[in-house]
Amino acid sequence: MLKFDHRIIAFITALFMITVLVGCSRENNSQNTFNIEQFENAMKDRGYNFEIKDVQQDFLPTTRKRMKIDDKTIDIYLFSNDKKMETEASHIDSGGCGYNNDSKTVKVNWVSFPHFYKKGSLIVQYIGEDEKIMSDLNDILGEQFAGYAP
């Protein structure tokens, strides 16, 4: 019968747990730290030519940038971390036409269909019907969390 030293088993178990935790931490960290530069690079990789402009703060209480692609616009809301982004995203109604954080309520009639995406510390808003843009935003940021769903 084999006899194992409990210290060796404990060491191997601890090493395994650290490896698993570091792997999970890296995966979550890359998701949580997705930023505007990574978003810009992903859009360039998909062949978009665009200009980024500073625009006034909107209904979300944070810095807003506007990506202009020909006659189309994508608004990018930048947050200091993913927790603040998630808090603000939770205040946007599922249809993408309302925002309510208990102290501020906004209802919007968009000129076209709203689409809201989120990843890392960004909320990305596209108002329109361009299938390629929506598909690319979905690939880069994941499925929309609010807005029009055909």
FENURMO-V513663 format. One record per helix or strand of 2 or more residues. SS is the DSSP state (~ for helix, > for strand). FROM is the first residue (numbers start at 0). TO is the last residue. If there is no record, write none. Layout:
BEGIN
((SS:FROM:TO) (SS:FROM:TO))
END
This chain:
BEGIN
((~:5:31) (~:35:44) (>:50:54) (>:62:68) (>:71:77) (~:81:88) (>:97:99) (>:104:106) (>:113:118) (>:121:126) (~:130:140) (>:145:146))
END
